[in-house]
Amino acid sequence: MKTLVAVAALAAASFAHALDLAPPPYAARTHIAGVIRVWGNPEMMPLLARWEGGFRRAHPDVRIESRLTGSDVGMAALYAGKADLALLGRAATANEVKAFEWIYRYKPARVEIANGGIRAGRSPALAAYVDRDNPIAKLTLAELDALFSPERLRGAPAQLRTWGDLGLTGEWAHQPIHLYTFDTESGSGRFFREAVLQDSRKLYWDHLTEFTDSSPVRPRSHDAASRILETLARDRYGLAVAAGPAIAGVKAIALAAGADTPPIAPTPDNLVSRRYPLGRSVFAYFNRKPDGPLDASVAEFLRYVLSEEGQRLVAAGHEYLRLDEATAAAQTRVLR
């Protein structure tokens, strides 16, 4: 009997903990009116429109004034006092944070509001791709670092220049690995450098081909990823770091954060759960003094975005992936 009671108590505690982690249904805390000025990433326009429609049902006296012309422009508008919220498909750069801090003498506040998905142009997760006949099935981030950078800041013991260096035999053993990825100064390229190469600027330029979007103006073409994969499909001995669903002739391989962690495939479920090591987040930045109150309108809107309804609207589109319950709850606590 004591055992049954203990099990029941444990189950009840676990259930209560799960309820604590779940994003609560949105309930307005106060009446608000006026304009919320939102600047940032143009790819977020459809999602912002869905959020605005739902939010205004609870707050009909609020209007969202959006100017989504770029993440860089959004951060500039925030520290210039022209935006209440900056929606970014990436983390703010060190220079953007310094510019804000130079004016206000404290850093901008932020919360994560969605996960990047698979599709290029929408904060996509990065994946490693090889020829479909390549026998390799997984890599660690340290191996990926050693493939691209001679510095090997993740501690790989030796350089990796041929497929034999990765343990492949037969026809693969002596073949050099040809590398393809994004321009390392682009948003995805910078993320790759920071997340995998630990911000190394020393790469194997002699056998690395970089790709940029063919149209840099807004709206961007976002075709760099597809061009990388199309090039890889013609190179049996190539390896690419790109984004987007694999095309005919190539396959994505699983990645492990470390030698003692399991390799994880870049699936939507693994991105939402944050198990995949090269997933990306979407952020909302705002101006809040340390330990000071948050503007009521901004707080209400962000609580809505992070609520069960707001995250359901993320999942309703095909641009981004929703936050899992634990992450949404943790981000909501930032707003207190």
C-alpha positions in Angstrom: 0.0 0.0 0.0 2.8 2.4 0.9 4.4 1.7 -2.5 1.1 2.5 -4.3 0.8 5.7 -2.3 4.3 6.7 -3.1 3.8 6.0 -6.8 0.6 8.0 -6.8 2.3 10.9 -5.1 5.1 10.8 -7.6 2.7 10.7 -10.5 0.8 13.6 -9.1 4.0 15.6 -8.6 5.1 14.9 -12.2 1.7 15.9 -13.5 1.8 19.2 -11.6 5.3 19.8 -12.9 4.1 19.3 -16.4 1.2 21.7 -15.8 3.8 24.3 -14.6 5.7 23.9 -17.8 2.7 24.2 -20.1 2.1 27.7 -21.6 -1.1 29.0 -20.1 -4.0 30.0 -22.2 -3.9 33.8 -22.8 -5.9 35.9 -20.4 -5.7 39.7 -20.6 -4.2 41.2 -17.4 -5.2 44.7 -18.1 -6.9 46.9 -20.6 -4.5 48.5 -23.1 -4.9 50.8 -26.0 -2.8 52.6 -28.5 0.0 51.5 -30.9 2.7 48.9 -30.6 5.5 49.6 -33.0 7.1 46.4 -34.4 10.1 46.5 -36.6 12.3 43.6 -37.8 12.5 40.6 -40.1 10.3 40.7 -43.2 9.9 36.9 -43.2 7.9 37.2 -40.1 5.1 39.3 -41.7 2.6 36.5 -42.1 3.1 35.3 -38.6 2.9 38.8 -37.2 -0.4 39.2 -39.0 -1.8 36.1 -37.4 -0.7 37.3 -34.0 -2.1 40.7 -34.5 -5.5 39.3 -35.5 -5.7 37.1 -32.4 -4.4 39.7 -30.0 -6.8 42.4 -31.2 -9.7 40.2 -30.4 -8.7 40.5 -26.8 -7.5 44.1 -27.1 -9.6 45.8 -29.8 -8.2 49.3 -28.9 -4.6 48.3 -29.8 -3.1 48.7 -33.2 0.1 47.0 -34.4 2.2 49.3 -36.6 4.7 47.1 -38.4 7.7 47.9 -40.4 9.4 44.6 -41.2 12.3 45.6 -43.5 15.1 43.7 -41.9 16.5 42.4 -38.6 19.4 44.9 -38.7 16.9 47.8 -39.3 14.7 46.5 -36.5 17.5 46.6 -33.9 18.5 50.1 -35.1 14.9 51.3 -34.7 14.8 49.8 -31.2 17.9 51.6 -29.9 16.8 54.8 -31.7 13.5 54.7 -29.9 11.3 54.2 -33.0 10.3 50.6 -32.2 8.8 49.0 -29.1 9.7 45.5 -30.4 12.3 44.2 -32.8 11.5 40.8 -34.2 14.7 39.1 -35.3 15.3 35.8 -37.1 18.7 35.6 -35.3 20.3 36.8 -32.1 21.4 40.4 -32.1 25.0 40.9 -33.0 27.6 42.1 -30.6 27.7 45.5 -32.4 23.9 45.8 -32.2 24.0 45.1 -28.5 26.8 47.6 -27.9 25.0 50.3 -29.9 21.9 49.8 -27.7 24.0 49.7 -24.5 25.9 52.9 -25.5 22.6 54.8 -25.6 20.8 53.3 -22.6 23.7 52.0 -20.4 22.1 48.5 -20.2 21.6 45.7 -22.6 18.4 45.1 -24.6 16.0 42.5 -23.1 14.8 39.6 -25.2 12.7 36.5 -25.3 12.6 33.6 -27.7 9.2 33.5 -29.5 9.6 30.6 -32.0 12.0 28.1 -33.4 13.5 28.3 -36.9 12.2 25.7 -39.2 13.6 23.7 -42.1 12.9 26.1 -45.0 15.6 28.5 -46.1 15.1 32.2 -45.3 13.2 31.6 -42.1 16.0 31.1 -39.5 16.5 27.5 -40.8 18.3 24.9 -38.9 21.6 23.9 -40.5 22.4 20.4 -41.6 25.3 18.5 -43.0 24.6 16.8 -46.4 26.5 14.3 -48.4 26.0 12.2 -51.6 23.2 9.7 -51.1 25.7 6.8 -51.7 28.1 8.0 -49.1 28.3 5.4 -46.3 28.7 8.0 -43.6 25.7 8.4 -41.4 26.7 10.8 -38.6 29.2 13.4 -37.5 30.0 15.1 -34.2 30.3 18.9 -34.1 34.0 18.5 -33.4 34.4 16.5 -36.6 32.4 19.1 -38.5 34.7 21.8 -37.1 37.8 19.9 -38.1 36.5 19.5 -41.6 36.1 23.2 -42.1 38.7 24.9 -39.9 42.4 24.1 -39.3 42.1 25.7 -35.9 39.9 22.9 -34.6 38.7 25.0 -31.6 36.4 22.1 -30.6 39.4 20.0 -29.8 39.5 17.4 -32.6 42.9 15.7 -32.4 43.7 15.8 -36.2 42.7 17.5 -39.4 40.1 15.9 -41.6 40.8 16.3 -45.3 39.8 13.0 -46.9 36.9 10.6 -46.4 39.4 8.1 -45.1 40.2 10.5 -42.2 36.5 9.9 -41.2 36.9 6.1 -41.3 35.6 5.4 -44.8 37.3 2.7 -46.8 37.4 1.4 -50.4 36.9 4.0 -53.1 36.2 6.7 -50.6 39.4 6.3 -48.5 41.7 8.6 -50.5 39.2 11.0 -51.9 39.5 14.7 -50.7 36.4 16.2 -49.1 35.1 19.1 -51.1 33.2 21.6 -48.9 30.2 23.8 -49.7 28.4 26.2 -47.4 26.9 29.7 -47.1 29.0 32.9 -47.4 30.5 33.0 -43.9 29.5 36.7 -43.6 25.8 36.0 -44.2 23.3 35.4 -41.4 23.4 31.6 -41.8 27.2 31.7 -42.4 27.8 33.6 -39.2 25.5 31.2 -37.3 27.6 28.3 -38.6 30.9 29.9 -37.6 29.6 30.6 -34.1 27.7 27.4 -33.5 30.2 25.0 -35.0 33.6 26.7 -35.5 33.4 28.6 -32.3 33.8 31.8 -34.3 37.0 30.8 -36.1 37.8 32.9 -39.1 40.4 30.4 -40.4 38.8 28.0 -42.8 40.1 25.6 -45.5 39.6 28.1 -48.2 41.4 26.0 -50.8 38.6 23.5 -51.0 35.7 25.5 -49.7 33.1 27.0 -52.0 30.8 29.7 -50.5 27.3 30.6 -51.8 25.3 33.8 -51.4 21.7 34.5 -52.3 21.5 35.5 -56.0 19.4 38.6 -55.1 20.6 40.5 -52.0 17.7 43.0 -52.2 14.4 42.7 -50.3 12.6 40.4 -50.8 15.7 38.2 -50.9 15.8 35.2 -53.2 16.9 32.9 -50.4 18.3 30.5 -53.0 21.8 30.0 -51.6 20.8 26.8 -49.8 19.2 25.3 -52.9 22.3 26.2 -55.0 24.5 24.5 -52.4 22.5 21.3 -52.6 22.3 21.4 -56.3 26.1 21.7 -56.5 26.6 18.9 -54.0 24.3 16.6 -56.0 26.9 16.8 -58.8 29.9 16.1 -56.5 30.0 12.5 -55.2 32.8 13.4 -52.8 31.4 16.6 -51.5 30.0 17.6 -48.1 27.8 20.6 -47.6 26.4 22.6 -44.6 23.1 24.1 -45.8 19.4 24.2 -45.0 16.2 22.9 -46.5 14.9 19.5 -47.3 17.4 17.2 -49.0 17.0 17.1 -52.8 17.4 14.1 -55.1 20.9 12.7 -54.9 21.9 14.0 -51.5 21.0 13.1 -47.9 21.2 14.8 -44.5 23.2 13.1 -41.8 22.7 13.1 -38.1 24.8 15.3 -35.9 26.0 14.8 -32.3 26.8 17.7 -30.0 29.7 15.7 -28.5 31.4 12.3 -28.6 29.3 11.0 -25.8 25.9 12.2 -27.0 23.7 10.5 -29.5 23.5 11.7 -33.1 20.2 13.5 -33.8 18.5 14.0 -37.2 17.3 17.5 -38.3 13.5 16.7 -38.0 10.8 19.2 -36.9 10.2 17.3 -33.7 13.9 17.4 -32.8 14.1 21.1 -33.6 11.1 21.9 -31.3 12.5 19.8 -28.5 15.9 21.4 -29.0 17.6 18.1 -29.2 19.1 18.8 -32.6 22.4 20.8 -32.0 22.1 23.3 -35.0 18.6 24.5 -34.5 17.9 28.3 -34.4 15.7 30.6 -32.4 13.5 33.6 -33.4 13.7 36.5 -30.9 11.8 39.6 -29.8 14.0 42.3 -28.4 12.7 45.2 -26.3 13.8 48.0 -24.0 13.5 47.2 -20.3 15.6 48.6 -17.5 17.2 45.9 -15.4 14.7 45.0 -12.7 12.3 47.6 -14.0 8.7 47.2 -15.1 8.0 46.3 -18.7 5.8 48.5 -20.8 2.2 47.2 -20.3 1.4 46.9 -24.0 4.6 45.2 -24.9 4.2 42.8 -22.0 0.6 41.9 -23.0 1.6 41.3 -26.6 4.5 39.1 -25.7 2.5 37.1 -23.2 0.0 36.5 -26.0 2.7 35.4 -28.4 4.1 33.0 -25.8 0.7 31.7 -24.8 -0.9 28.5 -25.9 -2.9 30.4 -28.5 0.0 32.4 -29.7 2.2 29.3 -30.2 -0.7 27.6 -32.0 -0.6 30.4 -34.5 3.1 29.7 -35.1 2.3 26.1 -35.8 -0.6 27.1 -38.1 1.9 28.5 -40.7 4.8 26.9 -42.5 7.3 29.6 -41.7 8.5 28.7 -38.2 8.1 26.0 -35.6 6.4 26.6 -32.2 8.2 26.5 -28.9 7.9 23.5 -26.7 5.9 23.9 -23.5 9.0 24.2 -21.2 10.7 26.8 -23.4 7.5 28.9 -23.8 6.9 28.8 -20.0 10.5 29.8 -19.3 10.3 32.7 -21.7 7.0 33.9 -20.2 8.8 34.1 -16.8 11.2 36.6 -18.3 8.3 39.0 -18.7 7.5 39.1 -15.0 
